[in-house]
Amino acid sequence: MRLRPGYLLAEALCALALAAVLAAVAAAALHAARRAAAATTATEAGIRAEREAVAILAGELRRGANPMIRGDTAAELDVPLGLAVVCSRGAFRLDLPAAVEGGLTELVVAPAADDLVAVRLAGPDNAYWYTAVDSVQDAVAAPDCDAATGWQTTIGPGARVLRIVTFDSVPPDVEPGAELLLFRRGRYVLYHGGRGEWMLGYRRCHAFVEACGVVQPVAGPLRTPSAGGLRLRFIADSSRLEISASGIAGHGATAVLHQ
């Protein structure tokens, strides 16, 4: 059978038109798949951010002391840094056995200026004396802290101590062997970051003065305060604190702390 002129050209044009339709359908399907993948990724990121925010804040409030809820989007507390015993004292100093010396000084992180010091006083009531750290020094051990007294295992001039210089003068009823606790005051808050995102942030604060440092991001991004990015609610009748956070594309996370 003879083909009519133009038949092959018409067939080719139909094939091209069909290919164009199929390409458009494939492109639409690919775009939809990419949008779905992006939505899934955003949801996962939102869930991760809100869970991290709740876990961090709940964990710090569980192990911290003297919590203070500041509104519904901020909490302030003393986080323990470590414990030790006092081996020697001065008018404005407390010497602690070096952290490597037999476990008499155990620190999570090194203390620094503006941290809180609590020392148990001699006496029947076991009261504590509180002051703030003025500075921290690595010092040569005084005779009260040498190996002969049992506070050190290093003999001779190489024995060292961690010296806490205090803001206030040390009272006379702080004796060698007194228990010493170290804390760091900090504030967790929902804040507006530099890139326009709302984040859970941390600000280190002074032990006694109403002053805090620059905020640092901890977890996020989260929703705005009005949209429940972070919410702290204390329920007095049941003595519990509810912590909730909501990521930008998350479903919301909650933790309950019982007082």
HELIX and SHEET records of a PDB file:
HELIX    1   1 TYR A    7  ARG A   63  1                                  57    
HELIX    2   2 PRO A  143  CYS A  145  5                                   3    
HELIX    3   3 ALA A  147  THR A  149  5                                   3    
HELIX    4   4 PRO A  225  ALA A  227  5                                   3    
HELIX    5   5 ALA A  236  SER A  238  5                                   3    
SHEET    1   A 3 ALA A  65  ILE A  69  0                                        
SHEET    2   A 3 ALA A  74  VAL A  85 -1                                        
SHEET    3   A 3 GLU A 106  LEU A 107 -1                                        
SHEET    1   B 8 ALA A  65  ILE A  69  0                                        
SHEET    2   B 8 ALA A  74  VAL A  85 -1                                        
SHEET    3   B 8 GLU A 179  HIS A 192 -1                                        
SHEET    4   B 8 LEU A 116  ARG A 120 -1                                        
SHEET    5   B 8 TYR A 128  VAL A 140 -1                                        
SHEET    6   B 8 ARG A 160  THR A 166 -1                                        
SHEET    7   B 8 ARG A  93  PRO A  97 -1                                        
SHEET    8   B 8 SER A  88  ARG A  89 -1                                        
SHEET    1   C 5 ALA A  65  ILE A  69  0                                        
SHEET    2   C 5 ALA A  74  VAL A  85 -1                                        
SHEET    3   C 5 GLU A 179  HIS A 192 -1                                        
SHEET    4   C 5 TRP A 198  ARG A 204 -1                                        
SHEET    5   C 5 GLN A 216  LEU A 222 -1                                        
SHEET    1   D 3 LEU A 230  ILE A 235  0                                        
SHEET    2   D 3 ARG A 240  ALA A 245 -1                                        
SHEET    3   D 3 ALA A 253  HIS A 258 -1                                        
END                                                                             
